[in-house]
C-alpha cells in the first residue's frame, strides 16, 4: 500500500486543480447535480466486464472492466462511482496511460489531463463488495436497484446513462449462469466454466444483472418463442404442480403486452429465475427476471388470493419490460412512474385469467386499504417525491407508489377514457423507446388526448401529499330529506380540492339508489335526494372508487355496525367494512363494537374477496386496539368461530386463509393445547392439510407463547426439515423465537453486524417474533436501538429493507411506553433525514392511534 501522506497530498493537489463545481460533486452517493453533469457530456457508454467467482463464498470476487464512452465536451474531472473501500481498486489505466488514481467518497476520480473530447477508454481491475452479490453456499445473484451496481463494479450508476454490457463469468464447473444477454460461448477449464454473454441492448445500470449457481433449467416453447426458467426447488411434486401455470402466465403476459402497446417484445430473450429468500417478490432485470421462489411455487392448498398474487407479480414484472426497461425514468424521483404502470397494467392483464373473481372488488379491497395505511399518517408523501441523492432512493418505495398511484391511474383513465389513455401510452413508449422519460414528458403527450387540464389535476393527485376528508350532511323534516350536501376538506389544512367522480349510495329497506357526481369543489348539493325518506344508511363512496377518508354520518354508522353483515350486495358490504374501520381509526367507533361486528360479518360473509379484508381488520383490531383483558374475554369466541369456519368452508384456499389468521392470533389455553396436538401429531386442521412451512410457523407460534415444551418443539421441528436452505433459515430464526430472553438479546445484538442481515427475508421473520405483542413488555427495550440502527439499515440494505425493518420492529407495538420511545427519539433528532423520519411516522401511526384509542375507550 502506498504512503498515506503521499496519497492525501495527491488528492489535495488534484482537487485544487478542479473547478469549484466538481468539488461540490464529490460526495457520497450520486447527487442530482453529479448525474445532471455526467448526462450532459457522456454518451455511447459500453461496459465490458469479467468476474471471477470462486465456489467458496469467503473468497473474494475479482473483476476487470473495460469502460468506453464518448465525451461531448471537456470536463474538469471524470467521476466514476465505486462504493467500496479504496483497497478494492487494484489498477486503473485511462486511454492506455497508467497513473495513480484518486479515490474519494466512493468514487474513482480521473483527472481531466488524462481525458479527451471524443472516444475514451478506462481499464480497471477491482474487487467487488459482497453485499449486492448476495452470495450463498451454492449460488449468488445480483440486485442493483437503485444504486447498488456501483458496489460491485465501477460505473456511472444513474438510470439515464444507459449503456451496452458485455459480460464474462468464470464460475465453478457445476454451476450455470444467467444474465441479460444470450450466452455466446461456454468454455470448460479445469474445475471452472467460462460463460461469455452477447452484448446487451441499452440498459440502465440497475437493470444489469447476473446469477450463477446450482440451478435446474426448464424450457417451454409457444408460437416460436422459447422461455427458460431456472430454479432450485427440490420438491418434484411442487414443481409438477406449478410449472405449467408459471410458464403459461408468462406467455400470456407477453402476448397481452404486445397487443396493448403495439410493440413486440423489445429485447432479445426472456428468462426468469426463482431464488430462495429473494428480497423482493420480483425484479425486472432486462431479459432476466428474478423472483422470490415462494411467489411462484405455491402449495396445493394455495388460496385464490395467493394465485392471483402470483399472476399479478408475473404480469407486473413482465410489463416492466416495456414500462421501466424499454422506457426508463430519468431520475429515481420518478421511480413511481414505472411501478404505477406495472401495477395498473397487471391489474388489467390478470382480469381475464380469473373470470370467476370480482376484479373490481379485488382492486378496491387491496389497493385502497394499503394506500390509506400510509396516506393517513403524518409521514405521508406525494406520489412523485423529491430526491437529491441516489443514496436515499430506497426511501421512495412504498404503498403510495404501489397502491395509491394505480388508484390515481384508474381515475385518470376514467377522466380521459380507456382508448385515449392507451393511445397516449403507445405514443410515449414509441417516442422514448430505449431511452428515458419522466412524468412531465408523459403528461405533455396525454394532454393532447383530452380537454381536461391534466397539469392542474396532476398537481393535486401526483405532486402533493395527502387525501381529502369527505362527509355528508342532510336535514330532515317529517322524516323526509329537505337538503343534502357532500363536503370535502383537506386533512393537511392546505385547502386543496381533489377532483374526482363519486357514486353516492342511498339505502332504505334493503333497496339501493345511486347518485353520480363529479366533486370539484368543497361542497356539492344533491337536489335529487330531496324528498326521499330518511335513509337506513348513506355511503358517499358507493362504488368504492372514491379516494379519501369517507366519514359516516352518525345514523349510518349506527345502522351499519349492527346490520352490515346482512346487506345483500357483497360490494356494498366491502365498502361499509372499510368505512367502519376508518371510523375506528378516526376515534368515531369503539374497537370492541367494531370487533363484534367483524365476527358477525365473518360468520355470514359469502363473498370470497371480502374475507381477506375482514381478516386483516380483525388482526389489526385484535393486536393493536383491544386491551389484553378484552382479548382474553373474546379469545374463546373468536378462536371457536375461526375453527368452525375452517371446518365449514369447502374451499381449501379459504381454509388456509382462515387458518393463517387463527394460528397467529390464538391465546387461550384450550387453543394452545389444540395447536400443540396438531403440530406434534402432524394433524390436519378441520380438513386442511398443512405444509412443512405451516408446521414450522406453528412451532414458532407455540414458542412465542412460552409453551412448556419449547426446547423439544424447536429441536424436533428442526429435525423434521430436510431442505438444506429451510433448515438454515430456521437455525437463523430460532434464537429470536426461543422463550430464553438472553437468547433473544444476543440475537438482536447480532443484527448490528451487516453480515448477519444478509438474508433480509429471514431477518423479517425473526423480528416479527422478537417484537411479538405477547412479548411486548420485555421486547420494547429493542425499540430504541432499532431506531438508532435505521440509518445504517438504509445505507446497507436493499430498497424495501428499511420499511420492513420498521414494520417488524416499530410496527409491532401499541403501548404508551413504546409511543414515548418514538417521540423521544424524534425529539432528540430534529435534523434526522426527512425521508427516514417520514418512514418512522408512517409505521408509528398505528402505535399512536392505538394509544389514543385505548385512552378514549378505556
C-alpha positions in Angstrom: 0.0 0.0 0.0 1.3 3.5 -0.9 2.3 6.0 1.7 -1.0 7.6 3.1 0.6 11.1 3.3 1.6 11.0 -0.4 -1.9 9.9 -1.4 -3.5 12.6 0.7 -1.3 15.2 -0.8 -2.1 14.0 -4.3 -5.8 14.2 -3.7 -5.5 17.8 -2.3 -3.4 18.9 -5.4 -5.8 17.4 -7.9 -8.9 18.7 -6.1 -7.3 22.2 -6.0 -6.9 21.9 -9.8 -10.6 21.2 -10.2 -13.3 23.8 -10.7 -15.4 24.7 -7.7 -18.4 22.8 -9.2 -16.5 19.5 -9.2 -15.6 19.9 -5.6 -19.3 20.0 -4.8 -20.0 16.9 -6.8 -17.6 14.6 -5.0 -19.9 13.4 -2.2 -21.0 10.0 -1.1 -23.6 8.6 -3.4 -24.8 10.1 -6.7 -26.2 13.6 -6.3 -28.7 15.1 -8.8 -26.0 17.7 -9.7 -23.5 15.0 -10.5 -26.0 13.0 -12.5 -27.0 16.1 -14.5 -23.4 17.0 -15.2 -22.5 13.5 -16.4 -25.6 13.2 -18.6 -24.6 16.5 -20.4 -21.2 15.2 -21.5 -21.3 11.3 -21.7 -22.6 9.2 -24.5 -22.1 5.8 -26.2 -21.2 4.0 -23.0 -20.1 0.4 -23.1 -19.1 -1.9 -20.2 -17.0 -4.9 -21.0 -17.0 -6.8 -17.7 -15.5 -10.0 -16.4 -15.8 -11.6 -13.0 -14.0 -14.4 -11.3 -16.5 -16.1 -8.9 -15.0 -18.7 -6.6 -17.1 -21.5 -5.2 -16.1 -20.8 -1.6 -18.1 -17.6 -0.7 -15.5 -16.4 1.8 -13.1 -15.8 -1.1 -13.2 -12.5 -2.9 -14.9 -11.9 -6.3 -12.4 -10.1 -8.5 -13.3 -8.3 -11.8 -12.0 -6.5 -14.8 -13.7 -3.6 -16.6 -13.0 -2.0 -19.9 -15.2 1.1 -19.9 -15.5 3.0 -23.1 -17.5 6.2 -23.7 -17.6 9.4 -25.6 -17.1 12.9 -24.1 -19.0 15.5 -26.0 -17.2 18.3 -24.1 -14.2 18.7 -21.9 -14.8 18.4 -18.2 -12.6 19.1 -15.1 -12.6 15.5 -13.9 -14.5 12.3 -14.6 -16.2 10.9 -11.5 -16.9 7.1 -11.6 -19.0 5.5 -8.9 -17.4 2.6 -7.0 -18.9 2.4 -3.5 -16.3 0.1 -1.9 -13.2 0.5 0.3 -10.3 2.1 -1.6 -8.2 -1.1 -1.3 -10.7 -2.8 -3.7 -9.5 -0.6 -6.6 -6.4 -2.5 -7.8 -5.5 -0.9 -11.1 -6.6 2.0 -13.3 -5.5 2.8 -16.8 -7.0 5.7 -18.8 -6.5 5.9 -22.5 -3.6 3.5 -22.2 -1.9 5.6 -19.6 -1.3 4.1 -16.2 -1.3 6.7 -13.4 -2.1 6.9 -9.8 -5.8 7.1 -9.4 -7.7 9.2 -6.9 -10.4 7.7 -4.7 -12.8 9.7 -2.6 -16.2 9.2 -1.1 -16.9 6.0 -3.0 -15.7 7.4 -6.4 -12.8 6.9 -8.7 -11.7 10.3 -10.0 -10.0 10.5 -13.3 -8.2 13.9 -13.7 -9.0 15.9 -16.8 -5.5 15.7 -18.2 -6.0 12.0 -19.0 -9.3 12.6 -20.8 -10.1 13.8 -24.3 -13.0 15.0 -26.3 -14.5 12.1 -28.2 -13.8 8.4 -27.5 -12.2 7.4 -24.3 -11.4 4.0 -22.6 -10.6 3.2 -19.0 -9.4 -0.2 -17.7 -10.0 -1.0 -14.1 -9.1 -4.1 -12.0 -11.1 -4.4 -8.9 -12.5 -6.5 -6.0 -16.3 -6.5 -5.7 -18.2 -5.9 -2.4 -20.3 -8.8 -1.5 -23.5 -7.0 -0.4 -25.2 -6.7 -3.7 -23.8 -10.0 -4.9 -26.0 -11.9 -2.4 -23.6 -14.8 -2.1 -24.8 -18.2 -0.8 -23.1 -21.5 -0.5 -24.3 -22.8 -3.9 -25.3 -19.7 -5.8 -25.2 -15.9 -5.9 -27.3 -13.3 -7.6 -27.0 -9.6 -8.1 -29.6 -7.0 -7.1 -28.5 -3.5 -8.2 -31.6 -1.3 -7.8 -31.4 1.6 -7.2 -27.7 2.4 -6.8 -26.0 -0.9 -5.8 -24.3 -1.7 -9.1 -21.5 0.6 -8.0 -20.8 -1.7 -5.0 -19.9 -4.5 -7.4 -18.2 -2.7 -10.3 -17.1 0.8 -11.3 -19.8 2.5 -13.3 -22.0 5.6 -13.9 -24.7 4.5 -11.5 -27.7 6.6 -12.6 -30.7 5.5 -14.7 -30.4 8.0 -17.5 -26.9 6.9 -18.6 -28.0 3.7 -20.5 -25.2 1.6 -21.8 -24.4 -1.7 -23.5 -23.0 -4.5 -21.4 -20.8 -7.4 -22.4 -20.2 -10.0 -19.6 -17.8 -12.9 -19.0 -18.2 -15.0 -15.9 -15.7 -17.5 -14.6 -17.7 -19.8 -12.3 -17.4 -23.3 -10.7 -17.9 -26.2 -13.2 -21.0 -27.4 -11.5 -22.8 -24.0 -11.7 -24.7 -22.4 -14.5 -25.2 -18.7 -15.2 -27.9 -16.3 -16.4 -27.6 -12.7 -17.4 -29.2 -10.1 -19.6 -27.6 -11.1 -22.9 -27.7 -14.5 -24.5 -24.9 -16.9 -23.9 -22.4 -16.8 -26.9 -19.9 -19.4 -25.6 -19.1 -21.7 -22.7 -15.6 -22.9 -22.1 -14.6 -25.5 -19.6 -11.2 -25.1 -18.0 -10.1 -27.4 -15.2 -12.8 -27.1 -12.5 -14.4 -23.9 -13.9 -16.7 -22.8 -16.6 -16.3 -19.5 -18.5 -19.6 -18.1 -19.7 -19.4 -15.4 -22.4 -22.6 -13.4 -23.0 -23.5 -11.4 -26.1 -23.6 -7.6 -25.8 -26.9 -6.4 -24.4 -29.2 -3.7 -25.7 -29.2 -0.3 -23.9 -29.6 -0.8 -20.2 -29.6 1.3 -17.1 -27.1 0.0 -14.5 -29.8 -1.1 -12.1 -31.2 -3.3 -14.9 -27.9 -5.2 -15.4 -27.9 -8.5 -13.6 -26.4 -12.0 -13.4 -26.9 -15.0 -11.3 -24.8 -18.2 -11.1 -25.1 -21.4 -9.1 -26.6 -24.8 -8.9 -29.9 -24.2 -10.7 -32.1 -26.5 -12.7 -33.2 -25.3 -16.1 -36.7 -25.8 -17.7 -37.8 -24.5 -21.0 -41.1 -24.1 -22.9 -41.8 -23.0 -26.5 -45.0 -21.5 -27.7 -45.7 -19.8 -31.1 -42.0 -19.8 -31.8 -41.0 -18.1 -28.6 -38.9 -20.0 -26.0 -38.8 -19.1 -22.4 -36.2 -20.5 -19.9 -36.9 -20.9 -16.2 -34.1 -21.6 -13.6 -34.9 -22.7 -10.1 -33.5 -24.6 -7.0 -36.8 -26.2 -5.9 -36.2 -29.9 -4.9 -39.8 -31.0 -4.3 -40.7 -32.8 -7.5 -44.4 -32.7 -6.7 -44.3 -29.0 -6.1 -42.5 -28.5 -9.4 -45.1 -30.6 -11.3 -48.0 -28.8 -9.6 -46.8 -25.3 -10.6 -44.6 -25.4 -13.6 -47.2 -25.3 -16.4 -49.0 -22.4 -14.8 -45.8 -20.4 -14.3 -44.9 -20.7 -18.0 -48.5 -20.1 -19.1 -48.7 -16.8 -17.1 -45.5 -15.5 -18.7 -46.6 -16.4 -22.2 -50.0 -14.7 -21.7 -48.4 -11.6 -20.2 -46.1 -11.1 -23.1 -48.9 -11.6 -25.6 -51.1 -9.2 -23.7 -48.4 -6.5 -23.6 -47.6 -6.8 -27.3 -51.3 -6.3 -28.1 -51.8 -3.4 -25.7 -48.7 -1.4 -26.6 -48.5 -2.4 -30.3 -44.7 -3.0 -29.6 -43.3 -6.5 -30.0 -41.3 -7.8 -27.0 -38.5 -5.2 -27.1 -35.5 -7.4 -26.0 -33.7 -10.5 -27.2 -35.0 -13.2 -24.8 -36.9 -13.7 -21.6 -35.6 -15.9 -18.9 -36.6 -16.0 -15.3 -35.1 -17.3 -12.1 -36.7 -18.4 -8.8 -34.4 -17.6 -5.9 -34.9 -18.7 -2.3 -35.3 -15.8 0.1 -35.1 -13.2 -2.7 -35.6 -9.8 -1.1 -38.4 -8.7 -3.5 -41.4 -10.5 -4.9 -39.7 -9.9 -8.3 -37.2 -7.7 -10.1 -37.5 -6.7 -13.7 -33.9 -7.1 -15.0 -34.0 -6.8 -18.8 -34.3 -10.3 -20.3 -33.7 -12.0 -16.8 -36.5 -11.5 -14.2 -35.6 -12.7 -10.7 -38.4 -13.9 -8.4 -38.8 -14.9 -4.8 -39.2 -18.7 -5.1 -42.3 -18.8 -2.8 -44.1 -16.4 -5.1 -44.0 -18.9 -7.9 -44.1 -22.3 -6.2 -47.4 -22.4 -4.4 -48.8 -25.2 -2.3 -51.8 -27.3 -3.4 -53.9 -25.5 -0.7 -53.0 -22.1 -2.1 -55.8 -19.5 -1.8 -57.3 -17.8 -4.8 -55.7 -14.6 -3.4 -52.2 -16.3 -3.5 -52.8 -17.5 -7.0 -53.9 -14.0 -8.1 -50.8 -12.5 -6.3 -48.6 -14.9 -8.4 -50.3 -13.9 -11.6 -50.0 -10.2 -10.5 -46.3 -10.4 -9.8 -45.6 -12.2 -13.1 -47.7 -9.7 -15.0 -46.1 -6.8 -13.1 -42.5 -7.8 -13.9 -43.3 -8.7 -17.5 -45.0 -5.4 -18.1 -41.8 -3.7 -16.8 -40.0 -4.9 -20.0 -42.0 -2.1 -21.7 -42.7 0.3 -18.8 -39.4 0.8 -17.0 -37.0 -1.2 -19.2 -37.8 -0.1 -22.7 -38.6 3.4 -21.4 -36.9 4.2 -18.1 -37.3 7.2 -15.7 -34.6 9.9 -15.9 -34.1 10.0 -12.2 -35.4 8.0 -9.3 -37.9 10.7 -8.2 -40.0 9.2 -11.0 -39.5 5.6 -9.8 -43.2 5.6 -9.2 -43.8 6.0 -12.9 -42.6 2.6 -13.9 -44.2 1.0 -10.9 -47.6 2.6 -11.4 -47.8 1.2 -15.0 -46.6 -2.2 -13.9 -49.4 -2.4 -11.3 -52.1 -0.7 -13.3 -51.3 -2.8 -16.4 -51.0 -6.0 -14.3 -54.5 -5.5 -12.9 -55.9 -5.2 -16.4 -53.9 -8.2 -17.5 -54.9 -10.6 -14.7 -58.6 -9.8 -15.0 -59.3 -12.5 -17.8 -57.1 -15.0 -16.0 -59.6 -15.3 -13.2 -63.1 -14.9 -14.7 -64.9 -16.0 -11.6 -63.3 -13.3 -9.4 -64.8 -9.9 -9.0 -61.8 -8.0 -10.2 -63.1 -4.5 -9.3 -63.7 -5.6 -5.8 -60.3 -7.2 -5.6 -58.7 -4.0 -6.8 -60.6 -1.9 -4.2 -60.0 -4.4 -1.3 -56.3 -4.5 -1.9 -55.1 -1.1 -3.2 -57.3 1.3 -1.1 -56.6 0.0 2.4 -52.9 -0.3 1.7 -52.8 3.3 0.3 -54.7 4.6 3.3 -52.3 2.9 5.6 -49.6 5.5 4.6 -51.7 8.4 3.3 -53.5 9.0 6.6 -50.2 9.3 8.5 -48.1 12.4 9.3 -45.3 10.7 7.3 -47.3 10.6 4.0 -45.7 12.0 0.9 -46.6 12.8 -2.7 -46.6 10.1 -5.4 -43.8 12.0 -7.1 -41.2 12.7 -4.4 -38.1 14.8 -4.5 -34.7 13.1 -4.4 -31.4 14.9 -4.0 -29.1 11.9 -3.9 -29.5 8.2 -5.0 -28.2 7.3 -1.5 -31.8 7.7 -0.4 -33.6 6.4 -3.5 -34.7 3.3 -1.5 -36.8 5.5 0.9 -39.1 6.5 -2.0 -40.6 3.0 -2.3 -43.8 2.1 -0.5 -47.5 1.8 -0.6 -48.0 5.3 -2.1 -46.1 4.2 -5.2 -47.6 0.7 -5.4 -51.1 1.3 -4.3 -52.1 5.0 -4.4 -50.5 5.5 -7.8 -52.6 2.8 -9.5 -55.7 4.3 -8.0 -54.7 7.6 -9.5 -54.2 5.9 -12.8 -57.7 4.4 -12.7 -59.1 7.9 -12.0 -57.0 9.3 -14.9 -58.3 6.6 -17.2 -61.9 7.4 -16.2 -61.3 11.1 -16.9 -59.6 10.6 -20.3 -61.3 7.4 -21.4 -59.6 4.0 -21.9 -58.8 4.5 -25.6 -57.3 7.9 -25.2 -55.1 6.8 -22.4 -53.9 3.7 -24.3 -53.1 5.8 -27.4 -51.1 8.2 -25.2 -49.1 5.3 -23.7 -48.3 3.9 -27.1 -47.0 7.3 -28.2 -45.0 7.6 -25.0 -43.3 4.2 -25.5 -42.6 4.8 -29.1 -41.2 8.3 -28.6 -38.8 7.3 -25.8 -38.0 3.7 -26.6 -34.6 2.5 -25.3 -34.3 5.9 -23.6 -35.5 7.9 -20.6 -38.6 10.0 -19.9 -40.3 11.5 -16.9 -43.9 12.3 -15.8 -43.7 15.7 -17.4 -43.0 14.1 -20.8 -45.9 11.7 -20.4 -48.3 14.5 -19.3 -47.5 16.5 -22.3 -48.5 13.6 -24.5 -51.6 12.8 -22.6 -52.7 16.4 -22.5 -53.1 16.3 -26.3 -55.6 13.4 -25.9 -58.1 15.2 -23.7 -59.8 18.6 -23.0 -59.0 18.2 -19.3 -56.2 20.3 -17.8 -54.0 17.4 -16.7 -51.3 19.7 -15.3 -53.7 21.1 -12.7 -55.1 17.7 -11.9 -51.6 16.2 -11.5 -50.6 18.9 -9.2 -53.0 17.7 -6.5 -53.1 14.0 -7.2 -49.4 13.3 -8.0 -47.2 16.1 -6.8 -48.7 16.8 -3.4 -49.2 14.6 -0.3 -52.4 13.6 1.4 -56.0 12.8 0.8 -59.4 14.6 1.3 -61.8 14.1 4.1 -65.3 13.7 2.6 -68.5 13.7 4.5 -72.2 14.3 4.0 -74.9 16.1 5.9 -78.7 16.2 5.5 -81.7 17.9 7.0 -84.9 16.1 7.8 -88.4 17.4 8.0 -91.3 15.0 8.7 -88.9 12.1 8.1 -88.1 13.4 4.6 -84.8 14.8 3.4 -85.2 18.5 2.6 -81.5 19.2 1.9 -78.4 17.0 1.2 -74.8 18.1 0.8 -71.4 16.4 0.3 -68.4 18.2 1.7 -64.7 17.8 1.3 -61.9 19.4 3.2 -58.1 18.9 3.3 -56.8 16.8 6.1 -53.4 18.6 5.9 -55.1 22.0 6.1 -54.0 23.3 2.7 -57.5 24.0 1.3 -56.9 21.8 -1.7 -59.7 20.2 -3.8 -59.3 16.6 -5.1 -61.4 16.5 -8.3 -62.9 13.0 -8.7 -66.0 11.1 -9.7 -68.1 9.7 -6.8 -71.1 7.4 -6.7 -73.3 8.1 -3.6 -75.3 5.2 -2.4 -78.7 5.8 -0.6 -80.3 2.7 1.0 -83.7 2.2 2.5 -85.3 -1.1 3.4 -82.7 -3.1 1.5 -83.1 -1.1 -1.7 -80.1 0.7 -3.2 -80.2 4.0 -5.1 -77.1 5.5 -6.7 -76.3 9.2 -7.5 -73.4 10.2 -9.6 -71.5 13.4 -9.0 -68.2 15.0 -10.0 -66.8 16.5 -6.8 -64.8 19.5 -7.9 -65.4 21.9 -5.0 -65.5 21.9 -1.2 -69.3 21.4 -1.3 -71.8 19.7 -3.6 -75.6 19.9 -3.1 -77.6 16.9 -4.4 -81.1 18.0 -5.3 -82.2 14.6 -6.5 -82.2 13.2 -2.9 -84.5 15.9 -1.6 -87.9 14.4 -0.7 -86.5 10.9 -0.1 -87.3 9.2 3.2 -84.8 9.1 6.0 -82.2 6.5 4.8 -81.1 3.5 6.7 -77.6 4.4 5.6 -75.6 6.5 3.2 -72.3 5.7 1.6 -70.8 8.7 -0.2 -68.2 6.2 -1.7 -70.9 3.9 -3.0 -68.9 2.3 -5.8 -65.6 2.0 -3.8 -63.5 4.0 -6.2 -63.6 7.3 -4.4 -60.4 8.1 -2.6 -60.1 9.7 0.9 -61.4 9.4 4.4 -65.1 9.0 4.0 -66.7 9.8 7.3 -70.0 8.1 8.0 -72.9 10.2 9.4 -73.9 9.0 12.9 -77.1 7.4 11.8 -75.4 5.4 9.0 -72.6 4.3 11.3 -75.1 3.0 13.9 -77.1 1.1 11.3 -74.1 -0.4 9.6 -72.4 -1.5 12.8 -75.4 -3.8 13.5 -76.5 -4.7 10.0 -73.6 -4.7 7.6 -73.4 -8.5 7.7 -77.0 -8.6 6.4 -76.6 -6.3 3.4 -77.3 -8.4 0.3 -74.7 -6.9 -2.1 -71.1 -8.1 -1.5 -69.5 -4.9 -2.9 -71.6 -2.7 -0.6 -70.6 -4.8 2.4 -66.9 -4.3 1.5 -67.3 -0.5 1.2 -69.1 -0.5 4.5 -66.4 -2.6 6.2 -63.8 -0.1 5.1 -65.9 2.9 6.2 -66.4 1.3 9.7 -62.7 0.6 10.0 -61.9 4.2 9.1 -64.3 5.2 11.9 -62.3 3.2 14.4 -59.0 4.8 13.2 -60.5 8.3 13.5 -61.8 7.7 17.0 -65.5 7.7 16.0 -66.2 4.0 16.9 -65.1 1.8 19.8 -62.9 -1.1 18.7 -64.9 -3.5 20.9 -68.1 -2.7 19.0 -66.3 -3.0 15.7 -64.8 -6.3 16.7 -68.2 -7.7 17.4 -69.4 -6.5 14.1 -66.4 -8.1 12.4 -67.1 -11.5 13.9 -70.7 -11.3 12.8 -69.6 -10.4 9.3 -67.0 -13.2 9.1 -69.7 -15.7 10.2 -72.0 -14.6 7.4 -69.8 -13.4 4.6 -70.3 -15.3 1.4 -68.0 -13.3 -0.9 -64.5 -14.8 -1.1 -62.9 -11.5 -1.9 -64.2 -9.8 1.3 -62.9 -12.4 3.7 -59.2 -11.3 3.4 -60.3 -7.7 4.1 -62.2 -8.8 7.2 -59.4 -10.9 8.5 -57.0 -8.0 8.0 -59.2 -5.7 10.1 -59.7 -8.4 12.7 -55.9 -9.0 13.1 -55.2 -5.2 13.4 -58.0 -4.6 15.9 -57.1 -7.7 17.9 -53.4 -6.8 18.4 -53.5 -3.0 18.3 -56.8 -1.7 19.6 -58.1 -4.3 22.0 -56.6 -4.4 25.5 -55.2 -7.7 26.9 -58.3 -8.1 29.0 -60.5 -7.6 26.0 -58.5 -10.2 24.1 -58.9 -12.7 26.9 -62.6 -12.0 27.0 -63.0 -12.5 23.3 -60.4 -15.3 22.8 -62.7 -18.3 23.1 -65.4 -16.8 20.9 -63.0 -15.7 18.2 -61.0 -18.9 18.1 -64.1 -21.1 18.0 -65.5 -19.1 15.2 -62.4 -19.4 13.1 -62.0 -23.1 13.8 -65.7 -23.6 12.8 -65.3 -21.5 9.6 -62.2 -23.6 8.6 -64.4 -26.7 9.0 -67.5 -25.4 7.2 -65.8 -23.8 4.2 -65.2 -26.3 1.4 -62.6 -24.2 -0.5 -59.1 -25.2 0.6 -57.7 -21.8 -0.2 -60.2 -20.2 2.1 -59.5 -22.7 4.8 -55.8 -21.8 4.5 -56.5 -18.1 4.8 -58.6 -18.6 7.9 -56.0 -20.9 9.4 -53.2 -18.3 8.9 -55.2 -15.8 10.9 -56.2 -18.2 13.7 -52.7 -19.8 14.0 -51.1 -16.3 14.5 -53.8 -14.9 16.9 -54.8 -17.6 19.3 -54.1 -17.0 23.0 -56.4 -19.3 25.0 -55.0 -22.4 26.8 -57.5 -24.6 25.0 -56.4 -23.5 21.6 -52.7 -23.6 22.6 -53.1 -27.3 23.5 -55.1 -28.0 20.4 -52.4 -26.4 18.2 -49.7 -28.3 20.1 -51.5 -31.6 19.3 -51.8 -30.5 15.6 -48.1 -29.8 15.5 -47.0 -32.8 17.5 -49.0 -35.4 15.5 -48.9 -33.6 12.2 -52.7 -33.4 12.1 -55.0 -31.8 9.5 -56.9 -28.8 10.7 -60.6 -29.4 10.0 -59.8 -30.9 6.6 -56.9 -28.6 5.8 -53.6 -30.4 5.2 -50.7 -28.3 6.5 -47.4 -27.9 4.6 -43.9 -28.2 6.0 -43.7 -24.4 6.2 -47.1 -24.4 8.1 -45.7 -26.7 10.7 -42.5 -24.6 11.1 -44.6 -21.4 11.6 -46.8 -23.2 14.0 -43.7 -24.2 16.0 -42.7 -20.6 16.2 -46.2 -19.6 17.4 -46.0 -22.2 20.2 -42.6 -21.0 21.2 -43.6 -17.3 21.4 -46.5 -18.4 23.7 -43.9 -19.8 26.1 -45.0 -23.4 25.6 -43.5 -25.6 28.4 -42.1 -28.0 25.8 -40.4 -25.1 23.9 -36.9 -26.7 23.6 -38.4 -30.1 22.5 -40.6 -28.3 19.9 -37.6 -26.4 18.5 -35.4 -29.4 18.3 -38.0 -31.7 16.7 -39.1 -29.2 14.1 -35.5 -28.6 13.1 -35.0 -32.3 12.7 -38.2 -32.6 10.6 -36.9 -30.2 7.9 -35.0 -31.9 5.1 -34.5 -29.0 2.8 -31.0 -27.6 3.5 -31.9 -23.9 3.0 -35.1 -24.2 5.0 -33.1 -25.8 7.8 -30.5 -22.9 7.7 -33.4 -20.4 7.8 -34.9 -22.0 10.9 -31.5 -22.1 12.7 -31.1 -18.4 12.0 -34.6 -17.5 13.3 -34.8 -19.8 16.4 -32.7 -17.6 18.7 -35.2 -14.8 18.2 -38.2 -17.1 19.0 -37.0 -19.0 22.0 -38.5 -18.1 25.4 -35.0 -17.6 26.7 -34.7 -13.8 27.0 -30.9 -13.9 26.9 -31.0 -15.8 23.6 -33.3 -13.1 22.1 -31.0 -10.3 23.5 -28.0 -12.0 21.9 -29.8 -12.4 18.6 -30.8 -8.7 18.4 -27.3 -7.7 19.2 -26.0 -9.8 16.3 -28.1 -7.7 13.9 -25.8 -4.8 14.4 -23.4 -6.5 12.0 -24.3 -6.2 8.4 -23.2 -9.8 7.5 -25.9 -11.1 9.9 -28.6 -9.3 7.9 -27.7 -10.7 4.5 -30.9 -12.8 4.3 -33.4 -10.0 4.8 -36.4 -12.3 4.5 -35.1 -14.3 7.4 -34.4 -11.2 9.4 -38.0 -10.0 8.8 -39.4 -13.3 10.2 -37.1 -13.2 13.2 -38.1 -9.6 14.0 -41.8 -10.5 13.7 -41.4 -12.9 16.6 -38.7 -11.0 18.5 -41.1 -8.0 18.8 -44.3 -10.0 19.1 -47.1 -8.3 21.1 -47.2 -11.2 23.6 -43.6 -10.3 24.5 -44.1 -6.5 24.2 -43.3 -5.6 27.8 -39.9 -7.4 27.6 -39.1 -6.6 24.0 -39.8 -2.9 24.0 -36.1 -2.4 25.0 -35.2 -3.3 21.4 -37.2 -0.4 20.0 -34.8 2.5 20.7 -31.7 0.6 19.3 -33.8 -0.4 16.3 -34.5 3.2 15.5 -30.8 4.1 16.0 -29.8 1.4 13.5 -32.2 2.7 10.8 -29.8 5.0 9.1 -27.2 2.2 8.7 -30.0 -0.2 7.7 -31.0 2.2 4.9 -27.4 2.6 3.8 -26.6 -1.1 3.5 -29.9 -2.9 2.9 -32.0 -3.3 -0.2 -34.7 -0.9 -1.1 -37.6 -2.4 0.9 -35.5 -3.3 4.0 -35.7 0.0 5.9 -39.5 -0.2 5.5 -39.6 -3.8 6.6 -37.2 -3.1 9.4 -39.7 -0.6 10.8 -42.8 -2.8 10.1 -41.3 -5.7 12.2 -39.8 -3.6 14.9 -41.7 -0.3 15.5 -44.8 -1.6 13.8 -45.4 -4.4 16.3 -46.1 -2.2 19.3 -49.2 -0.5 20.7 -48.3 0.6 24.2 -47.8 4.1 25.6 -44.3 3.1 26.6 -43.4 2.3 23.0 -45.0 5.6 21.8 -42.9 7.5 24.3 -39.7 5.8 22.9 -40.6 7.0 19.4 -41.5 10.5 20.5 -38.3 10.9 22.5 -36.2 9.6 19.6 -37.7 12.1 17.1 -37.4 14.9 19.6 -33.7 14.2 20.1 -33.0 14.0 16.3 -34.6 17.3 14.9 -32.3 17.2 11.9 -33.0 13.5 11.0 -33.1 12.6 7.3 -36.6 13.7 6.3 -37.3 10.6 4.2 -36.4 8.3 7.0 -38.3 10.4 9.5 -41.3 10.1 7.3 -40.9 6.3 7.4 -40.9 6.4 11.2 -44.0 8.5 11.2 -45.7 6.1 8.8 -45.1 3.0 10.8 -45.7 4.5 14.2 -49.1 5.7 13.1 -51.0 2.6 14.4 -49.0 2.9 17.6 -50.0 6.5 18.2 -53.6 5.8 17.2 -53.7 2.7 19.5 -52.5 4.8 22.4 -55.2 7.4 21.8 -58.0 4.8 21.1 -57.2 2.9 24.3 -57.2 6.1 26.3 -60.5 7.2 24.9 -62.3 3.9 25.3 -60.8 2.6 28.5 
